[in-house]
Amino acid sequence: MAWPDLSRLEQLLDTRYVGRRLVYYSSVGSTQDIARREAEAGAPEGTLVLADEQTAGRGRLGRSWASPPGQNLYLTLVLRPPLEVLKRLTIVAPLAVARAVADTTGIQAGIKWPNDVWIGRRKLAGVLLESEVQGGQVRYCLLGIGINVNMDVEAIPDLAEIATSLRRELGREVPREDVLASLLHHLEALYEEARGGGPVLEEWRARLITLGQEVTVRFGDQVEEGLAEDVDEEGRLLLRRRDGSRIAIEAGDVTLRGS
């Protein structure tokens, strides 16, 4: 059967606007690039760009994202949030993924600050947030999400020890339409909650596997080491250095000691 099964997806989808306009490609370089083109052309908020395969998928910090066909979810949403909500999407997206995973599989995933979704010590999903801001106004935001659903990660030596998939965790395949519909449901609900000033931070914080861990954080040309004590109301990581001082880090790449 061709994927996605649009009739099944329509049956499962209960959102008002997120994912209601679907732009689908069987193969594409990157869903982010297509979504940017759609956004520049005036695509309505909630437009979903979905692909079965990416030949040039990318993640945070310029890294590549393995995107083989027929196995996973690769998508980008076009959003147009107020500027004050833009940063909160870093919280909203991984939380929506974790909720969708719990709904469809019963697995409780964790979040590695700021927005990687992990099961145990292996990465399940990643988030890439790109935006166009002019004159203090958000023209558009591109919210990219990749979830390893049915990929046989053990067959890929470079990924076997650092990545996982729902199939690997459950020992069976998971319908991608189910995960996608649940993800879009939670994305819309959390996005609306964030726009209304709702308390999305606490649920995100409760899922952070980073807190209480000794970590190394790289951001720009800087490297900081210490104890990840907490996050503040802006979602910044509060790191206790070895000399006792504390620094708030807005964005960076975290390595957990021993992982």
PAZAPA-4460 file (N, C-alpha, C; in steps of 0.05 Angstrom, whole numbers, plus 32768, in hexadecimal, padded with zeros to 4 digits):
% residues 259
    n_x    n_y    n_z   ca_x   ca_y   ca_z    c_x    c_y    c_z   seq   type   mol
   8011   7FE8   8000   8000   8000   8000   8012   8019   8000     1      M     A
   8009   802C   7FF0   8019   8045   7FEF   8018   8054   8009     2      A     A
   802E   8062   800F   802F   8072   8028   8031   808F   8021     3      W     A
   8024   80A1   802F   8012   809B   8045   7FF7   8092   803C     4      P     A
   7FE9   8082   804C   7FCD   807A   8047   7FBC   8093   804F     5      D     A
   7FB6   80A3   803B   7FA9   80BC   8040   7F8D   80B9   804C     6      L     A
   7F7F   80A4   8045   7F64   80A0   8050   7F67   8099   806E     7      S     A
   7F7B   8089   8075   7F7F   8083   8092   7F88   809B   80A1     8      R     A
   7F9A   80AB   8095   7FA4   80C3   80A2   7F8D   80D7   80A7     9      L     A
   7F7C   80DA   8093   7F65   80EC   8095   7F52   80E2   80AC    10      E     A
   7F4F   80C8   80AE   7F3E   80BC   80C2   7F49   80C2   80DE    11      Q     A
   7F64   80C1   80E1   7F71   80C4   80FB   7F75   80E1   8103    12      L     A
   7F78   80F3   80EF   7F7F   810E   80F5   7F68   811E   8101    13      L     A
   7F6D   812B   8117   7F58   813A   8125   7F60   8157   8129    14      D     A
   7F74   8161   811B   7F7D   817D   811E   7F6A   8190   810F    15      T     A
   7F6C   81AA   8117   7F5D   81BE   8109   7F6C   81C9   80F1    16      R     A
   7F87   81CC   80F3   7F96   81D7   80DD   7FB2   81CA   80D9    17      Y     A
   7FBD   81BF   80EE   7FD8   81B3   80EB   7FD6   8199   80DB    18      V     A
   7FE3   8199   80C4   7FE2   8181   80B3   7FCB   817F   80A0    19      G     A
   7FB9   8193   80A1   7FA1   8191   8090   7FA8   8197   8072    20      R     A
   7FBD   81A6   806E   7FC8   81A9   8053   7FE1   8199   8051    21      R     A
   7FE1   8184   8040   7FF8   8172   803E   8005   8174   8023    22      L     A
   8020   8177   8025   8031   8177   800D   8043   815F   800F    23      V     A
   803E   814B   7FFF   804D   8131   8001   805F   812C   7FEA    24      Y     A
   8077   8122   7FF0   808A   8119   7FDC   8094   80FD   7FE4    25      Y     A
   8096   80EB   7FD0   80A1   80D1   7FD5   80BF   80D3   7FDC    26      S     A
   80CD   80E6   7FCE   80E9   80EA   7FD4   80EF   8108   7FD0    27      S     A
   80FF   8113   7FE2   8105   812F   7FE1   8121   8133   7FED    28      V     A
   812E   8149   7FE6   8148   814F   7FF3   8144   8153   8011    29      G     A
   8134   8167   8018   812E   816D   8034   8112   8179   8036    30      S     A
   8102   8170   8048   80E7   817B   804C   80E9   8199   8055    31      T     A
   80FF   81A0   8062   8103   81BC   806A   8104   81CE   8052    32      Q     A
   8112   81C6   803D   8115   81D7   8025   80FA   81DA   8017    33      D     A
   80EB   81C4   8015   80D1   81C6   8008   80BE   81D8   8019    34      I     A
   80BF   81D5   8033   80AE   81E5   8045   80B5   8202   8043    35      A     A
   80CE   8208   8041   80D6   8225   803E   80CA   8230   8024    36      R     A
   80CB   8221   800F   80BF   822A   7FF6   80A1   822E   7FF9    37      R     A
   8094   821C   8006   8078   821E   800B   8071   8237   801C    38      E     A
   8081   823B   8031   807D   8252   8043   8081   826D   8034    39      A     A
   8095   826E   8024   809A   8286   8014   8084   828C   8001    40      E     A
   8076   8277   7FF8   8060   827A   7FE5   8045   8280   7FF4    41      A     A
   8046   8282   800E   802E   8289   801D   801E   8271   8028    42      G     A
   802B   825A   802B   801D   8243   8035   800F   8249   8050    43      A     A
   7FF7   823F   8055   7FE9   8244   806E   7FF7   8236   8085    44      P     A
   7FF3   8242   809D   7FFE   8236   80B5   7FF4   8219   80B8    45      E     A
   8006   8208   80C0   7FFF   81EC   80C4   8004   81DA   80AB    46      G     A
   800D   81E7   8095   8014   81D7   807D   8029   81C2   8084    47      T     A
   8024   81AA   807C   8036   8193   8082   8044   818A   8069    48      L     A
   805F   818A   8069   806F   817F   8054   8079   8164   805E    49      V     A
   8072   814F   8050   8078   8133   8058   8086   8124   8042    50      L     A
   809A   8115   8049   80A9   8105   8035   80AD   80E9   803F    51      A     A
   80AE   80D6   802C   80B4   80BA   8033   80D2   80B6   8034    52      D     A
   80E1   80C7   8027   80FE   80C5   8027   810A   80E1   8024    53      E     A
   8120   80E6   8031   8130   80FF   802D   814C   80F6   8024    54      Q     A
   8155   8103   800E   8170   80FC   8004   8185   810F   8010    55      T     A
   817C   8125   801D   818E   8138   8029   8182   8142   8043    56      A     A
   8177   812F   8053   816B   8137   806D   8180   8143   807F    57      G     A
   8177   8156   808F   818A   8163   80A1   817E   8167   80BD    58      R     A
   8190   8167   80D0   8188   816C   80EC   8194   8185   80F6    59      G     A
   8195   8187   8111   81A0   819F   811D   81BE   81A1   8118    60      R     A
   81C8   81B9   8119   81E5   81BF   8117   81F1   81B5   80FD    61      L     A
   81E1   81B4   80E8   81EB   81AD   80CE   81F0   818F   80CA    62      G     A
   81E7   817F   80DC   81EC   8162   80DA   81D8   8155   80C6    63      R     A
   81E0   813F   80BA   81CE   8131   80A8   81BB   8120   80B9    64      S     A
   81A4   8119   80AD   8190   8108   80BA   818A   80F1   80A8    65      W     A
   8190   80D9   80B1   818B   80C1   80A0   816D   80BE   809A    66      A     A
   8166   80BD   8081   814A   80BE   8079   8143   80AA   8063    67      S     A
   8146   8090   8069   8140   807B   8055   8122   807A   8050    68      P     A
   811A   806F   8038   80FE   806E   8031   80EF   8058   803F    69      P     A
   80D5   805C   8041   80C3   8047   804A   80C3   8040   8067    70      G     A
   80D0   8050   8078   80D4   8048   8094   80CD   805C   80A9    71      Q     A
   80D2   8075   80A5   80D1   8089   80BA   80BE   80A0   80B3    72      N     A
   80BE   80B4   80C5   80AF   80CD   80C0   80C3   80E4   80BC    73      L     A
   80C0   80F2   80A6   80D0   810A   80A0   80BC   8120   8098    74      Y     A
   80BB   8135   80A7   80A6   8149   80A3   80AF   8164   80AC    75      L     A
   80A3   8179   80A0   80A7   8194   80A8   808C   81A2   80A8    76      T     A
   8086   81B1   80BD   806E   81C1   80BF   8075   81DE   80BB    77      L     A
   8063   81EC   80AC   8065   8209   80AA   8054   8216   80BF    78      V     A
   8061   8225   80D1   8052   8233   80E6   8058   8251   80E4    79      L     A
   8046   8261   80EF   804A   827E   80EF   8044   8289   810B    80      R     A
   8055   8282   811F   804F   828A   813B   8057   82A7   8141    81      P     A
   804B   82B2   8156   8056   82CB   8160   8073   82C8   8169    82      P     A
   8082   82DD   8168   809F   82DB   816F   80A3   82CF   818B    83      L     A
   8092   82D6   819E   8096   82CC   81B9   8091   82AE   81BC    84      E     A
   8083   82A3   81A8   807D   8286   81A9   8093   8276   819A    85      V     A
   80A2   8283   8189   80B6   8275   8178   80C8   8263   8188    86      L     A
   80D5   826E   819D   80E8   825E   81AD   80DA   8246   81BB    87      K     A
   80C1   8249   81C1   80B3   8233   81CF   80AE   821B   81BD    88      R     A
   80B2   821E   81A3   80AF   8207   8191   80C4   81F2   8195    89      L     A
   80DB   81FB   81A0   80F0   81E8   81A7   80E7   81D5   81BD    90      T     A
   80D4   81DF   81CD   80C8   81CF   81E3   80B0   81BF   81D8    91      I     A
   80A0   81CC   81C8   8087   81C0   81BE   808D   81A7   81AD    92      V     A
   80A0   81A9   819B   80A4   8194   8187   80AD   8179   8194    93      A     A
   80C2   8178   81A4   80CA   815E   81AF   80B5   8153   81C2    94      P     A
   80A7   8165   81D0   8091   815C   81E2   807B   814F   81D2    95      L     A
   8074   815A   81BB   805F   814E   81AA   8068   8133   81A1    96      A     A
   8082   8130   8199   808C   8116   8191   808A   8102   81A7    97      V     A
   8092   810A   81BF   8091   80F8   81D6   8075   80EF   81DC    98      A     A
   8062   8102   81DB   8046   80FB   81DF   803B   80E8   81CA    99      R     A
   8043   80EC   81B1   8039   80DB   819B   8045   80BF   819E   100      A     A
   805E   80BD   81A6   806A   80A3   81AB   805C   8094   81C1   101      V     A
   8055   80A2   81D6   8047   8096   81ED   802B   808C   81E4   102      A     A
   801D   809D   81D5   8002   8097   81CC   8002   807E   81BA   103      D     A
   8015   807C   81A8   8014   8067   8194   8022   804D   819B   104      T     A
   8034   804F   81AF   8044   8037   81B6   8045   8031   81D4   105      T     A
   803E   8045   81E5   8040   8041   8201   805C   8047   820C   106      G     A
   806F   804D   81FB   808A   8053   8203   808C   806F   820D   107      I     A
   8099   8073   8224   809E   808E   822F   80BA   8097   8227   108      Q     A
   80BB   80A8   8214   80D5   80B2   820A   80DE   80CA   821B   109      A     A
   80F8   80CE   821B   8104   80E5   8229   810D   80FA   8214   110      G     A
   8114   8111   821E   811E   8127   820D   813A   812F   8216   111      I     A
   814D   812E   8204   8168   8139   8209   8168   8156   8201   112      K     A
   816E   8167   8214   816C   8184   820F   817D   818B   81F7   113      W     A
   8172   819D   81E5   8157   81A9   81E8   8140   819A   81DB   114      P     A
   8145   818A   81C6   812E   817F   81B8   8132   8164   81AA   115      N     A
   8146   8155   81B2   8149   8139   81A8   8138   8127   81B8   116      D     A
   812A   8114   81AC   8119   8101   81BA   8128   80E6   81BB   117      V     A
   812C   80DC   81D3   813B   80C4   81D7   812A   80AE   81E5   118      W     A
   8131   8095   81DF   8127   807F   81EF   8140   8071   81FB   119      I     A
   8141   8071   8215   815A   8068   8222   8171   807B   821B   120      G     A
   8186   8070   8210   819E   8080   8208   81A0   8082   81EA   121      R     A
   818A   807E   81DC   818C   807F   81BF   8177   8093   81B4   122      R     A
   817F   80A1   819E   816E   80B6   8193   8158   80AA   8181   123      K     A
   8140   80B3   8185   8129   80AA   8176   8121   80BF   8161   124      L     A
   8122   80D8   8169   8117   80EE   8158   8127   8107   815C   125      A     A
   8126   8118   8148   8134   8132   8149   8122   8148   813E   126      G     A
   8128   8160   8147   8118   8178   813F   812B   818C   8133   127      V     A
   8122   8199   811D   8132   81AF   8111   811F   81C6   810E   128      L     A
   8126   81DD   811A   8115   81F5   8119   8124   820B   810A   129      L     A
   8118   8214   80F4   8123   822A   80E4   810D   823F   80E1   130      E     A
   8115   8258   80E2   8101   826D   80E1   810B   8285   80D0   131      S     A
   80F8   8295   80C7   80FD   82AD   80B9   80F0   82C4   80C8   132      E     A
   8100   82D5   80D4   80F6   82EB   80E4   80FE   8306   80D8   133      V     A
   80EB   8318   80D5   80F1   8332   80CA   80E3   8348   80DA   134      Q     A
   80F2   835C   80E2   80E6   8372   80F1   80D7   836A   810A   135      G     A
   80E2   8356   8118   80D5   834D   8130   80BC   833C   812C   136      G     A
   80B7   8334   8113   80A0   8323   810C   80A9   8309   8100   137      Q     A
   809D   82F3   8108   80A3   82D9   80FC   8094   82D6   80E2   138      V     A
   80A2   82D6   80CC   8095   82D1   80B2   808C   82B4   80B0   139      R     A
   809D   82A2   80B8   8095   8286   80BA   80AA   8277   80CA   140      Y     A
   80A2   8260   80D3   80B3   824D   80E1   80B1   8232   80D5   141      C     A
   80C7   8224   80D1   80C7   8209   80C5   80CE   81F6   80DB   142      L     A
   80BB   81E6   80E3   80BF   81D2   80F9   80C3   81B7   80ED   143      L     A
   80DC   81AE   80EC   80E3   8194   80E0   80E5   817F   80F6   144      G     A
   80DA   8167   80F0   80DB   8151   8103   80E2   8137   80F4   145      I     A
   80F4   8128   80FE   80FA   810E   80F4   80F7   80F9   810A   146      G     A
   80E8   80E4   8105   80E3   80CF   8119   80EA   80B4   810D   147      I     A
   80FB   80A5   811A   8102   808A   8111   80EB   8077   811A   148      N     A
   80DB   8070   8107   80C3   805F   810E   80CA   8042   8109   149      V     A
   80CF   803A   80F0   80D3   801E   80EA   80EF   8018   80DF   150      N     A
   8102   802A   80E2   811D   8025   80D8   812B   800F   80E7   151      M     A
   8139   7FFE   80D9   8149   7FE9   80E5   8165   7FF6   80EB   152      D     A
   8166   8004   8101   817F   8012   8108   8197   7FFF   810D   153      V     A
   8191   7FE7   8115   81A6   7FD4   811B   81B5   7FCC   8101   154      E     A
   81A8   7FD0   80EA   81B5   7FC9   80D1   81C7   7FE0   80C6   155      A     A
   81C7   7FF6   80D5   81D8   800D   80CD   81ED   8011   80E3   156      I     A
   8206   8008   80DE   821B   8008   80F2   821F   8023   8100   157      P     A
   821D   8039   80F0   8222   8053   80FC   820C   805C   810F   158      D     A
   81F5   8050   810D   81DE   8058   811D   81D7   8044   8134   159      L     A
   81E0   802B   8131   81D7   8016   8143   81D9   801C   8161   160      A     A
   81EF   802A   8168   81F4   8030   8185   81E9   804A   818E   161      E     A
   81E2   805C   817B   81DA   8077   8184   81BD   807E   817D   162      I     A
   81B0   806D   816D   8194   8073   8164   8182   805B   8169   163      A     A
   8168   8061   816A   8155   804B   816D   813D   8052   815C   164      T     A
   812A   803F   815B   8111   8044   814C   80FA   8037   815C   165      S     A
   80E2   803E   8156   80CB   8031   8164   80CB   8013   815F   166      L     A
   80D2   800C   8146   80D3   7FEF   813F   80E7   7FE1   8150   167      R     A
   80FE   7FED   8154   8113   7FE0   8164   810A   7FDD   8181   168      R     A
   80FC   7FF0   818B   80F4   7FEF   81A7   80DD   7FDC   81AC   169      E     A
   80CB   7FD9   8198   80B3   7FC8   819B   80B6   7FAC   818F   170      L     A
   80C9   7FAA   817C   80CB   7F90   816F   80B6   7F8C   8159   171      G     A
   80A9   7FA1   8151   8095   7F9F   813C   8093   7FBA   812E   172      R     A
   8087   7FBA   8116   8083   7FD3   8108   806C   7FE3   8113   173      E     A
   806D   7FFD   8110   8059   8010   811A   804E   801F   8102   174      V     A
   8033   8021   80FE   8028   8030   80E8   8030   804E   80EA   175      P     A
   803D   8057   80D5   8047   8073   80D6   8030   8087   80D7   176      R     A
   8019   8080   80CA   8002   8092   80CB   7FF9   8097   80E7   177      E     A
   7FFA   8082   80F8   7FF1   8085   8114   8003   8099   8123   178      D     A
   801D   8095   811F   8030   80A7   812D   802D   80C4   8123   179      V     A
   802A   80C7   8108   8027   80E1   80FC   800E   80EF   8106   180      L     A
   7FF8   80E2   8106   7FDF   80EE   810F   7FE0   80F7   812C   181      A     A
   7FEC   80E6   813D   7FEF   80ED   8159   8002   8104   815D   182      S     A
   8018   8104   814D   802B   811A   814F   801E   8135   8147   183      L     A
   800F   8135   8132   8002   814E   8129   7FEE   8157   813D   184      L     A
   7FDF   8145   8149   7FCC   814C   815E   7FDA   815A   8175   185      H     A
   7FF0   814E   817F   7FFE   815A   8196   800D   8174   818E   186      H     A
   8017   8175   8176   8024   818E   816D   8010   81A5   816E   187      L     A
   7FF8   81A1   8163   7FE4   81B6   8163   7FDC   81BE   817F   188      E     A
   7FD7   81AA   8190   7FCE   81AF   81AB   7FE3   81BF   81BB   189      A     A
   7FFC   81B6   81B9   8012   81C3   81C8   8019   81DE   81BC   190      L     A
   8017   81E1   81A2   801C   81FB   8195   8007   820F   819E   191      Y     A
   7FEE   8207   819F   7FD9   8219   81A9   7FDD   821F   81C6   192      E     A
   7FE5   820C   81D6   7FEA   8210   81F2   8001   8224   81F6   193      E     A
   8016   8221   81E6   802D   8234   81E7   8025   8250   81DF   194      A     A
   8014   8252   81CB   800B   826C   81C2   7FFA   827A   81D7   195      R     A
   7FEC   826A   81E7   7FDC   8275   81FD   7FEA   8278   8217   196      G     A
   8005   8273   8217   8014   8276   8230   8011   825E   8242   197      G     A
   8009   8247   8238   8005   822F   8249   801F   8224   8253   198      G     A
   801D   8212   8268   8034   8208   8276   8041   81F0   8268   199      P     A
   804A   81F3   824F   8057   81DC   8241   8072   81D6   824C   200      V     A
   807F   81EA   825A   809A   81E7   8263   809D   81D0   8277   201      L     A
   808A   81CD   8289   808D   81BA   829F   808C   819D   8295   202      E     A
   807B   8197   8281   807A   817C   8276   8094   8176   8267   203      E     A
   809E   818A   8258   80B7   8187   824A   80CE   8182   825E   204      W     A
   80CE   8192   8273   80E3   818F   8288   80E3   8173   8294   205      R     A
   80CB   8169   8299   80C8   814F   82A6   80D3   8138   8295   206      A     A
   80D4   813D   827B   80DF   8128   8269   80FC   812C   8263   207      R     A
   8109   8141   826D   8125   8146   8266   8137   8132   8274   208      L     A
   8144   8121   8264   8157   810E   826F   8172   811B   8275   209      I     A
   8175   8134   826C   818F   8142   8270   8193   814B   828C   210      T     A
   817D   8152   829A   817F   815E   82B5   818B   814A   82C9   211      L     A
   819D   8154   82D9   81AA   8144   82ED   81C2   8135   82E2   212      G     A
   81C9   8139   82C9   81DF   812B   82BC   81F7   813D   82B9   213      Q     A
   820F   8131   82BA   8227   813F   82B2   8228   8141   8294   214      E     A
   822C   8159   8289   822A   815C   826C   8240   816E   8261   215      V     A
   8245   816B   8247   8255   817E   8238   8243   818C   8224   216      T     A
   8244   81A7   8224   8233   81B6   8212   8244   81C6   81FF   217      V     A
   823F   81C3   81E5   824E   81D2   81D1   823A   81E6   81C4   218      R     A
   8241   81FF   81C3   8231   8214   81B6   8244   8229   81AB   219      F     A
   8241   822D   8190   8254   823E   8183   8270   8234   8186   220      G     A
   8283   8245   818E   829E   823C   8193   82A4   8235   81B0   221      D     A
   828F   8235   81C0   8292   8230   81DC   828C   8213   81E3   222      Q     A
   8299   8209   81F8   8293   81EF   8204   8291   81F3   8222   223      V     A
   827B   81EA   822E   8277   81EB   824A   8272   81CF   8255   224      E     A
   827C   81CA   826D   8278   81B1   827A   826D   81B5   8296   225      E     A
   825C   81A3   829F   8252   81A5   82BA   8239   8195   82BE   226      G     A
   822A   819C   82D3   8211   818E   82DA   81F9   819D   82CE   227      L     A
   81E9   818E   82BF   81D0   819A   82B5   81BC   819A   82CB   228      A     A
   81B9   81B2   82D8   81A9   81B3   82F0   818B   81B7   82EA   229      E     A
   8184   81C8   82D7   8168   81CE   82D3   8165   81DD   82B8   230      D     A
   814D   81E5   82B2   8147   81F8   829C   8138   820F   82A8   231      V     A
   813B   8227   829B   812B   823E   82A5   8111   8240   8295   232      D     A
   8103   8256   829A   80E8   8259   828D   80EA   825D   826F   233      E     A
   8102   8264   8265   8106   8267   8249   810F   824D   823B   234      E     A
   8113   8238   824B   811C   821F   8241   813A   821D   823F   235      G     A
   8149   8231   824A   8166   8230   8249   8170   821C   825D   236      R     A
   8186   820F   8256   8193   81FB   8268   81A4   8209   827D   237      L     A
   819F   8203   8296   81AE   820F   82AC   81C4   81FB   82B4   238      L     A
   81DD   8202   82AD   81F4   81F1   82B1   8205   81FA   82C8   239      L     A
   820A   81E9   82DB   821C   81EF   82F2   8238   81E6   82EB   240      R     A
   824A   81FA   82E8   8265   81F5   82E1   8274   81E9   82F9   241      R     A
   828B   81DE   82F4   829B   81D1   8309   82A4   81E5   831E   242      R     A
   82A7   81FF   8316   82B0   8213   8329   8298   821E   833A   243      D     A
   8281   8213   8336   8269   821B   8346   8258   8230   8339   244      G     A
   8262   823D   8324   8252   8251   8316   823D   8244   8305   245      S     A
   8229   8253   82FD   8213   8248   82ED   820F   8259   82D4   246      R     A
   820A   824B   82BE   8206   8259   82A4   81EC   824F   8298   247      I     A
   81DD   8262   828B   81C5   825B   827C   81CC   8259   825F   248      A     A
   81C6   8242   8253   81CD   823D   8237   81B3   823B   8226   249      I     A
   81B2   824C   8212   8199   824E   8202   8197   8238   81ED   250      E     A
   81AD   8231   81E1   81AD   821C   81CD   81C9   820F   81CB   251      A     A
   81CA   81F6   81C5   81E4   81E9   81C3   81E0   81CB   81BE   252      G     A
   81F7   81BE   81BC   81F8   81A1   81B8   8202   8194   81D1   253      D     A
   81F1   8183   81DD   81F7   8177   81F7   8200   815A   81F4   254      V     A
   8216   8153   8201   821F   8138   8203   821D   812F   8220   255      T     A
   820E   811A   8225   820D   810F   8240   8226   80FF   8246   256      L     A
   8232   8103   825D   824A   80F4   8264   8244   80D6   8264   257      R     A
   8255   80C7   8258   8252   80AB   8257   823F   80A1   8241   258      G     A
   8236   80B4   8230   8224   80AB   821A   8232   80B0   8200   259      S     A
***
